[in-house]
Structure formats: C-alpha cells, structure tokens
Amino acid sequence: MLLISIIKLYTMKKINSVLLVLFFAFIMPANGQNLLKRVPKQYSFETGVVFTTKNTFEGENVIGSHMLFDYAWKLSGLHTDRGTYLSVPLGYQHYSAVNDLNKSYGVLIYGWTVRHELPLGGRFRPFVGYGLLFNQLRIGDVDGSVFGHETRLDAGCNYKLRGKFKLYLAASYSIARFPSLGTKSSDRFNRIALKIGVRFK
C-alpha cells in the first residue's frame, strides 16, 4: 500500500508539473509574441446527393440529399498553402419515400474527420479524408431514433479562388452499422455521396 501511495504521489507531481509548464507557455510572451501561435482554422459548407448501397432496415436502396457544415483546425503545414486538418462536421441527410410502401429517412451526422491535402501545386489541390462519425437515424413515422457509427472515406479536389475562398468537389463512401441488443447482426445503411462545397478561413 505504501508503494502504491508513493507511485500515485509521484505521478500527480509529474502531471502538475506538465500542467504548470503548459500554463506558462500560454501566458509567457517570447519576443513580443505568444510561444504558441494561433492555429489556422477553416470552415466548409457542402451539399450534394447521396445513394444508399446497402439498406437492411427495409431492404430498399434510396436516393437522398446531403448538407454538412465543417469546422477544422490545421494540424500541419502551418506556413504552407497545403496541410492536414482535423475537423468536427455536423450534417444532415434526407431520403424521401420512393412510393407508398417505403418510408422516408433522416440522418443526423456528427463526429471527427481528418483531411490531408496532397502536395500538388497550382490552383487545384487534391485531398483525401477519413472520418469516424455517429449517425442518428429516424425512419418515417416510426417513434424514436436509432444510433449507429459510420466509417467514411473521402476523396476530392479543392480549387483556389481569389482571397480566402476555395471551391471543392468530393465523393465519399460510408459504411454505417446500427447494432442492437439481443441480436448478433447489425443493421446497415451504407452509402455513396457526391458533393460540392466551399471552404473559407
């Protein structure tokens, strides 16, 4: 017990030391500037069309509309035009009923994504991305909603405009699983999306 107490005390002292160093790093100036520079941020808004490739809720693949807002921090390439971004997206997809036998769907999307811009020059800048997202899905007039997790792969290209704006085209493929208690298998709601959007700083 004495050894465990000593280890815990030593660990707490190390944690407090690290926190103290970080605190002074934020408040202490260096050459008239903060030691930690402000991280560049980027905002994105996109819209597009989305197609389900696997839908086990009703077995019918459907076509829907897609809208998403994205707030990103630049993690690398702080002094260059390209870089890697960590973002928090918030989006919504709506799927209308194909006929009277089908139901409409609504999916709220949020989570984390990483986007990496490729080292190609000029106004065009290709990028690839990866996302781990949560999905909250509602089906027609059915009460309640169901939660699932989505893995998404993105690929696209930015086109730099004048000033701080960029247009982009992108395609994504998503695999979404909706597990439930009492069953070994999970419902699937996989889809492909084609998107157009704008980014700005």
C-alpha positions in Angstrom: 0.0 0.0 0.0 2.9 2.4 0.8 4.5 1.7 -2.6 1.2 2.4 -4.4 0.8 5.7 -2.5 4.3 6.8 -3.4 3.7 6.0 -7.1 0.4 7.9 -7.1 2.1 10.9 -5.4 4.9 10.9 -7.9 2.5 10.6 -10.8 0.4 13.5 -9.6 3.6 15.7 -9.2 4.6 14.9 -12.8 1.1 15.8 -14.1 1.0 19.0 -12.1 4.5 19.9 -13.5 3.3 19.4 -17.0 0.2 21.4 -16.5 2.2 24.2 -15.0 4.6 24.3 -18.0 1.7 24.4 -20.4 0.1 27.2 -18.4 3.2 29.4 -18.6 3.7 28.5 -22.2 0.3 30.1 -22.9 0.8 33.3 -20.9 4.5 34.0 -21.2 5.5 36.1 -24.2 8.5 35.4 -26.4 9.9 38.3 -28.5 6.6 40.1 -28.0 4.5 37.1 -29.2 2.9 34.1 -27.6 5.0 30.9 -27.6 2.1 29.0 -29.0 0.9 30.6 -32.2 -2.8 30.6 -33.1 -3.7 27.5 -35.1 -5.3 28.4 -38.5 -8.9 27.4 -38.9 -11.1 26.6 -41.9 -14.8 26.5 -42.4 -16.6 24.4 -45.0 -20.2 24.1 -46.3 -21.2 21.4 -48.7 -24.3 20.0 -50.4 -24.9 17.1 -52.7 -26.7 13.9 -53.5 -26.4 10.6 -51.7 -27.2 7.0 -52.7 -27.6 4.0 -50.3 -25.7 0.9 -51.4 -27.0 -1.3 -48.6 -30.1 -0.7 -46.5 -31.2 -3.5 -44.2 -33.9 -1.5 -42.5 -36.4 -2.0 -45.3 -34.2 -3.6 -48.0 -34.8 -0.8 -50.5 -31.9 1.4 -51.6 -32.9 5.1 -51.7 -31.6 8.4 -53.0 -31.4 11.5 -50.8 -30.0 15.0 -50.3 -27.0 15.9 -48.2 -25.9 19.1 -46.3 -23.0 19.5 -44.0 -21.0 22.2 -42.1 -17.5 21.5 -41.1 -15.2 23.4 -38.6 -11.5 22.4 -39.0 -8.1 23.1 -37.3 -4.9 22.9 -39.4 -2.5 20.4 -37.8 0.4 20.5 -40.2 1.7 22.8 -42.9 1.1 25.9 -40.8 3.3 28.0 -43.1 2.3 26.5 -46.4 -0.8 26.5 -48.6 -1.5 22.8 -48.1 -1.8 20.9 -44.9 -3.6 18.3 -42.7 -6.9 19.3 -41.0 -8.8 17.8 -38.0 -12.4 18.8 -38.3 -15.8 18.5 -36.5 -18.6 18.1 -39.0 -22.3 18.5 -38.5 -24.6 17.3 -41.3 -28.0 16.1 -42.2 -29.2 13.7 -44.9 -32.9 13.3 -46.0 -34.2 10.4 -48.1 -37.7 10.7 -49.5 -40.0 7.7 -49.7 -39.9 6.2 -53.2 -43.5 5.0 -53.1 -46.3 4.3 -50.6 -44.7 1.1 -49.5 -41.5 2.8 -48.4 -40.7 5.3 -45.6 -38.6 8.4 -45.6 -35.3 8.6 -43.7 -33.5 11.4 -41.8 -29.9 11.0 -40.6 -28.1 13.4 -38.3 -24.3 13.2 -38.7 -21.5 14.3 -36.4 -18.1 13.2 -35.2 -14.5 13.7 -36.3 -12.7 13.7 -39.7 -9.1 14.1 -40.8 -8.4 15.6 -44.2 -5.0 15.5 -45.9 -4.2 17.8 -48.9 -1.8 16.2 -51.4 1.4 18.0 -52.5 0.4 19.2 -55.9 0.8 22.9 -57.0 -1.4 25.3 -58.8 -5.0 26.3 -58.1 -6.1 22.6 -57.9 -5.3 20.8 -54.6 -6.5 17.1 -54.4 -7.3 15.7 -50.9 -8.2 12.5 -49.2 -10.0 12.1 -45.9 -11.1 9.7 -43.2 -14.0 10.0 -40.8 -15.3 8.4 -37.7 -18.9 9.6 -37.2 -22.0 9.0 -35.3 -25.4 8.6 -37.0 -28.8 9.3 -35.5 -31.4 7.8 -37.9 -35.1 8.4 -37.9 -37.5 6.4 -40.1 -40.7 7.9 -41.4 -43.5 8.0 -38.8 -41.8 5.4 -36.5 -41.4 6.7 -33.0 -37.9 7.3 -31.7 -34.5 7.0 -33.4 -31.6 4.6 -33.6 -27.9 5.4 -33.1 -25.1 3.9 -35.2 -21.4 4.5 -36.1 -20.1 5.4 -39.6 -16.7 5.0 -41.1 -16.2 7.3 -44.1 -13.6 7.6 -46.8 -13.4 10.9 -48.9 -11.6 12.0 -52.0 -11.8 15.2 -53.9 -10.2 18.4 -55.1 -10.1 22.0 -54.0 -10.0 24.9 -56.4 -8.5 28.1 -55.0 -10.4 31.3 -55.8 -9.3 34.8 -55.1 -9.0 35.8 -51.4 -9.6 33.2 -48.8 -12.2 31.0 -50.6 -11.9 27.6 -52.2 -14.5 25.5 -54.2 -14.3 21.8 -54.0 -15.8 18.6 -55.4 -15.7 15.4 -53.4 -17.0 11.8 -53.4 -17.3 9.7 -50.3 -18.1 6.1 -49.4 -19.6 5.3 -45.9 -20.2 2.1 -44.0 -22.7 2.6 -41.2 -23.7 0.0 -38.6 -26.6 0.2 -36.2 -26.1 -2.5 -33.5 -28.9 -3.5 -31.1 -29.2 -5.7 -28.0 -30.3 -9.3 -28.4 -29.1 -9.8 -32.0 -25.7 -10.8 -33.4 -26.0 -8.9 -36.6 -26.3 -5.2 -37.1 -28.4 -3.1 -39.5 -26.5 -1.5 -42.3 -27.1 1.9 -44.0 -24.1 2.2 -46.4 -24.0 5.0 -49.0 -22.1 6.9 -51.6 -22.2 10.7 -51.7 -21.3 13.2 -54.5 -20.7 16.7 -53.1 -19.9 20.3 -54.0 -18.9 22.9 -51.4 -17.0 26.0 -50.5 -14.2 26.4 -47.9 -13.1 29.7 -46.3 -10.8 30.9 -43.5 
